[in-house]
Amino acid sequence: MVSGAIGDYTAPSSAQPGSASVSLRSKPQLLGLDVWCETDVGRERDVNEDAVYPDPLGGKRFYVPPAELLARKGQLLLVADGIGGEQVGSAASQWAIRLVAERYYALAGDDFTADLREALEQTNVALHRYLQETGATQAGSTMVAAVVHQGVLYLANVGDSRAYLLRDGVLYQQSRDHTLAQQKAERGVIAQAEVANDPDASVLTRALGASASVVVDVFRPVPLAPGDVVVLCSDGLYDMVPDAEIVRTVLSGAPRRAVERLIEMANVRGGYDNISVLLARVGNAAMPATATLGYVSALREDFAQLEPSRRQVLWIALLVIAFVIFAAMLVIGWGLYSPAPDTAPAAVSALMALSQRAWGG
């Protein structure tokens, strides 16, 4: 969870058309952050070249900062899409995720935008060297990176993995695609509305590791408000699922369920590419300075979606278990304080009998 103040914000000129433009004034408040992310191979690829952070598989594949460092540097959120084909692309994206996480949390500064830029630049140098040494000269990785710290969103990106802000039912793209089609639109060769269908829409103009240096786009910080949702994703999602359906799905439930549904929707529409989705929903509860992965809210939603008959059976089972535990504690307590076992009252014996019947004994 993160905490902080909401201030003034004007949309940056470097953001895509339709970027969120807000002017909020309020007292400092604590904002909870509910995060869930997943990556899926899709239906056409044999290998998943995408990677996400925090690691949905847990373990120690990527750097996990201690609580005090997380509180000082904020929650880092990453989506990377490897290029170069199968195993090479997969290695590139995972290398990029691992290095950015390590570099960002190792930086001692408190300018989070500058730290994001530096972490991506350092990662580019190391990844380029690694790819050159392994002979993968045509490989690399996209990267969209976000940090949430004290109620403020910081963003940077290279490539065409995207960052959105969902606010009040409207999806605002916050990152900038580094594709040949987008470049043509910015030069006036084609209209912005034609970019998605342009033959060069998937031709990247920048990627981490593709060259010895890279230009990282950074954006002015965005103050967050309760109810906002930060959406990071690879092109495997937004190429297959329209913005309006992304909005409806994200608003339909907890981040975990929404991520699962979005991936399912992209697969139903063909799943031609790997699919990665990360959702970070802002709440208003005072919580510790760590991001939860949505387990409690997801369990609530899973329970609500059960058929009424199954919910009733589950409730009965929980009540029986609670009764058995209570009876066992009562019997144990009586045994501790009773002068002799044979003086146990009939009520305790009855409870023991009920306990045995509840368990089928």
C-alpha positions in Angstrom: 0.0 0.0 0.0 1.1 3.6 -0.5 0.2 6.8 1.1 0.5 10.5 0.1 -1.0 13.8 -0.9 -3.0 14.7 -4.0 -1.9 17.9 -5.7 -2.3 19.8 -9.0 -1.7 18.1 -12.3 -1.8 19.2 -15.9 -1.5 16.6 -18.7 2.1 16.4 -20.1 2.6 17.5 -23.7 4.5 14.3 -24.3 1.5 12.1 -23.4 -0.8 10.6 -26.1 -3.9 12.5 -27.1 -6.6 11.8 -24.5 -4.2 11.6 -21.5 -5.7 12.2 -18.2 -6.0 15.8 -17.3 -6.9 16.5 -13.7 -6.7 19.2 -11.2 -7.3 17.9 -7.7 -6.9 19.7 -4.3 -7.3 17.8 -1.1 -5.7 17.1 2.2 -3.0 14.4 2.3 -4.7 10.9 2.5 -3.7 7.3 2.6 -4.3 5.4 -0.6 -4.3 1.6 -0.6 -3.0 -0.1 -3.8 -4.5 -3.5 -4.8 -2.3 -5.1 -7.5 -2.7 -8.2 -9.7 -0.7 -9.1 -12.8 -0.5 -12.2 -15.1 1.1 -13.1 -18.4 -0.2 -15.7 -20.8 1.4 -17.3 -23.9 -1.7 -16.9 -26.0 -3.0 -19.4 -28.6 -0.5 -18.9 -31.4 2.9 -18.7 -29.8 4.9 -21.6 -28.4 6.9 -19.5 -26.0 5.9 -16.6 -23.8 8.2 -13.6 -24.5 6.4 -11.3 -22.0 7.3 -10.7 -18.4 5.7 -8.8 -15.6 6.6 -7.4 -12.2 5.8 -8.0 -9.3 6.4 -11.7 -10.2 3.0 -13.4 -10.3 4.7 -16.7 -9.7 6.3 -15.6 -6.5 9.7 -17.0 -5.7 13.0 -15.1 -6.2 13.2 -14.7 -10.0 13.2 -10.9 -9.6 14.4 -8.6 -6.8 11.9 -8.1 -4.0 12.7 -5.0 -1.9 12.4 -5.0 1.9 9.5 -3.2 3.4 11.5 -0.1 4.4 12.9 0.3 0.9 9.4 -0.2 -0.6 8.0 2.5 1.6 10.8 4.9 0.6 10.9 4.2 -3.2 7.3 3.1 -3.9 5.8 0.1 -5.6 7.4 -0.6 -8.9 5.2 -2.0 -11.7 6.6 -3.4 -15.0 5.5 -5.0 -18.2 8.0 -6.1 -20.8 7.6 -7.7 -24.2 10.6 -9.5 -25.6 11.6 -9.4 -29.3 14.0 -11.6 -31.2 11.9 -14.8 -31.3 11.0 -17.5 -28.7 13.8 -18.2 -26.2 15.8 -15.1 -27.1 12.8 -12.8 -26.6 11.8 -14.5 -23.4 15.3 -14.1 -22.0 15.4 -10.4 -23.0 12.2 -9.5 -21.3 13.1 -11.4 -18.1 16.5 -9.8 -18.1 14.9 -6.4 -18.6 12.5 -6.9 -15.7 15.2 -8.2 -13.3 17.7 -5.4 -14.1 15.1 -2.6 -13.9 13.9 -3.8 -10.5 17.4 -4.1 -9.2 18.6 -0.8 -10.6 15.6 1.2 -9.5 15.7 0.1 -5.9 19.4 0.5 -5.8 19.2 4.2 -6.7 19.4 6.5 -3.6 17.6 9.5 -5.1 14.1 10.8 -4.4 13.3 12.0 -7.9 11.3 9.0 -9.0 10.9 10.1 -12.6 14.7 10.5 -13.0 15.3 7.2 -11.2 13.0 5.4 -13.6 14.7 6.9 -16.6 18.2 6.0 -15.2 17.1 2.4 -14.3 15.9 1.9 -17.9 19.0 3.4 -19.4 21.3 1.3 -17.2 19.3 -1.8 -18.1 19.6 -1.0 -21.8 23.4 -0.9 -21.6 23.6 -4.2 -19.7 21.0 -5.9 -21.8 22.7 -4.7 -25.0 26.0 -6.1 -23.9 24.5 -9.4 -22.9 22.7 -9.8 -26.2 25.8 -8.9 -28.2 27.8 -11.5 -26.3 25.2 -14.2 -26.9 25.0 -13.3 -30.6 21.3 -12.2 -30.4 21.9 -9.0 -32.2 18.3 -8.6 -33.4 16.8 -9.0 -29.9 15.5 -6.6 -27.2 12.5 -5.8 -25.1 9.9 -3.2 -24.7 9.3 -1.8 -21.3 6.5 0.2 -19.6 7.5 1.1 -16.0 5.4 2.7 -13.3 6.0 3.6 -9.7 3.3 4.5 -7.2 4.6 6.4 -4.2 2.6 8.5 -1.7 -0.4 8.7 -3.9 1.4 9.7 -7.1 2.0 7.8 -10.3 5.4 8.0 -12.1 5.8 6.6 -15.6 8.4 5.8 -18.2 8.4 3.6 -21.4 10.4 2.3 -24.3 8.6 0.5 -27.1 4.8 -0.2 -27.4 3.8 -1.8 -24.1 1.3 0.7 -22.7 0.3 2.4 -19.5 -3.3 3.6 -19.0 -5.1 5.4 -16.3 -8.7 4.5 -15.8 -10.6 7.3 -14.0 -14.3 7.9 -13.7 -15.0 5.3 -16.4 -12.7 6.8 -19.0 -9.4 5.1 -20.1 -6.6 7.5 -20.7 -3.4 6.3 -22.4 -0.4 7.7 -20.5 2.5 6.2 -22.4 3.7 6.8 -25.9 4.1 4.1 -28.5 7.5 3.9 -30.2 6.3 2.4 -33.5 6.8 3.5 -37.0 3.1 4.0 -37.5 3.0 6.4 -34.5 6.0 8.2 -35.8 4.3 8.7 -39.1 1.2 10.1 -37.3 3.4 12.6 -35.4 5.0 13.7 -38.6 1.6 14.2 -40.3 2.0 11.4 -42.8 -1.1 9.6 -41.5 -3.9 10.6 -39.1 -3.8 9.5 -35.5 -7.0 7.5 -36.0 -5.2 5.5 -38.7 -2.3 4.3 -36.6 -3.9 1.1 -35.2 -4.6 -0.2 -38.7 -1.4 1.0 -40.4 0.9 -1.8 -41.7 3.7 -0.4 -39.6 1.7 -0.4 -36.3 3.9 -3.2 -34.9 7.2 -2.0 -36.2 9.2 -0.7 -33.2 11.5 2.3 -33.4 12.9 1.8 -29.9 13.6 -1.2 -27.6 15.8 -1.9 -24.6 18.9 -3.7 -25.6 18.6 -3.1 -29.4 21.4 -0.5 -29.4 24.1 0.8 -27.1 21.9 3.7 -26.0 18.2 4.4 -25.9 15.9 7.4 -25.4 13.5 6.7 -22.6 10.2 8.7 -22.5 9.2 9.9 -19.1 6.0 11.8 -18.1 4.9 14.3 -15.6 3.7 12.7 -12.3 0.0 12.0 -12.0 -1.7 12.5 -8.6 -4.0 9.5 -8.0 -7.4 9.5 -6.4 -9.4 6.7 -4.8 -11.0 4.5 -7.5 -8.3 5.1 -10.1 -6.9 2.1 -11.8 -3.4 2.0 -13.4 -3.4 -0.5 -16.3 -0.1 -1.8 -17.8 -0.3 -4.2 -20.7 1.5 -5.6 -23.8 0.1 -5.3 -27.3 -1.3 -8.7 -27.0 -4.1 -7.2 -25.0 -4.9 -3.8 -26.6 -4.6 -5.2 -30.2 -7.3 -7.7 -29.4 -9.6 -6.0 -26.8 -11.1 -2.6 -27.5 -10.8 0.2 -24.9 -14.5 0.1 -24.1 -14.4 -3.6 -23.2 -11.2 -3.1 -21.1 -13.0 -0.4 -19.1 -16.1 -2.6 -18.5 -14.0 -5.5 -17.5 -11.7 -3.6 -15.1 -14.7 -2.0 -13.5 -16.6 -5.3 -13.2 -14.7 -6.8 -10.3 -11.5 -7.2 -8.3 -8.2 -6.8 -10.1 -7.4 -10.5 -10.1 -10.7 -11.5 -11.7 -10.5 -8.6 -14.2 -7.0 -9.6 -15.3 -8.1 -13.2 -15.8 -11.1 -12.0 -17.9 -9.1 -9.7 -20.0 -6.6 -12.4 -20.9 -9.5 -14.8 -21.6 -11.1 -12.2 -23.9 -7.8 -11.7 -25.8 -7.5 -15.4 -26.3 -11.1 -15.8 -27.4 -10.4 -13.2 -30.1 -7.5 -15.2 -31.4 -4.7 -14.9 -28.9 -2.2 -14.2 -31.7 0.4 -12.8 -29.3 1.5 -13.2 -25.8 -0.8 -11.3 -23.4 0.3 -9.5 -20.2 -1.9 -7.4 -18.0 -1.2 -5.6 -14.7 -3.9 -3.7 -12.8 -3.3 -1.5 -9.7 -6.5 -0.2 -8.2 -6.3 2.7 -5.7 -8.4 2.5 -2.6 -8.8 4.8 0.3 -7.9 2.6 3.3 -5.0 3.3 5.6 -2.7 0.4 4.8 1.0 -0.5 5.2 3.4 0.7 2.5 3.2 -2.5 0.4 1.0 -3.6 -2.4 -1.3 -6.6 -1.8 -2.0 -8.9 -4.7 -5.8 -8.9 -4.3 -6.3 -12.2 -2.6 -9.0 -11.0 -0.1 -11.1 -9.1 -2.7 -10.7 -12.0 -5.2 -11.9 -14.5 -2.6 -14.9 -12.3 -1.8 -15.8 -12.2 -5.5 -15.3 -15.9 -6.0 -17.6 -16.6 -3.1 -20.3 -14.2 -4.5 -20.2 -16.0 -7.8 -21.0 -19.4 -6.4 -24.4 -20.8 -6.9 -26.8 -20.2 -4.0 -26.9 -23.9 -3.1 -23.1 -24.1 -3.0 -22.9 -21.0 -0.9 -25.4 -22.6 1.6 -23.4 -25.8 1.8 -20.2 -23.8 2.4 -21.8 -21.8 5.1 -23.1 -25.0 6.8 -19.7 -26.6 6.6 -18.1 -23.5 8.1 -20.6 -23.4 11.0 -20.1 -27.2 11.7 -16.3 -26.6 11.8 -16.7 -23.6 14.1 -19.0 -25.6 16.4 -16.6 -28.6 16.5 -13.7 -26.3 17.3 -15.7 -24.6 20.1 -16.8 -28.0 21.5 -13.2 -29.2 21.5 -11.9 -26.1 23.2 -14.7 -26.4 25.8 -13.8 -30.1 26.5 -10.1 -29.3 26.7 -10.8 -26.3 29.0 -13.0 -28.5 31.3 -10.3 -31.1 31.4 -7.7 -28.5 32.6 -9.9 -27.2 35.4 -11.9 -30.3 36.4 -10.7 -32.2 39.5 -11.3 -35.6 37.8 -12.3 -36.8 34.4 -15.3 -38.7 35.7 -16.8 -35.5 37.1 -17.4 -34.0 33.7 -21.0 -32.7 33.5 -23.5 -34.2 31.1 -23.5 -31.0 29.0 -19.8 -31.6 28.0 -20.6 -35.2 27.2 -23.4 -34.1 25.0 -21.1 -31.6 23.2 -18.6 -34.4 22.6 -21.3 -36.6 21.2 -22.5 -33.8 18.9 -18.9 -33.2 17.8 -18.5 -36.9 16.9 -21.7 -36.9 14.9 -20.7 -33.7 13.0 -17.6 -35.5 11.8 -19.5 -38.7 11.0 -18.1 -40.6 14.0 
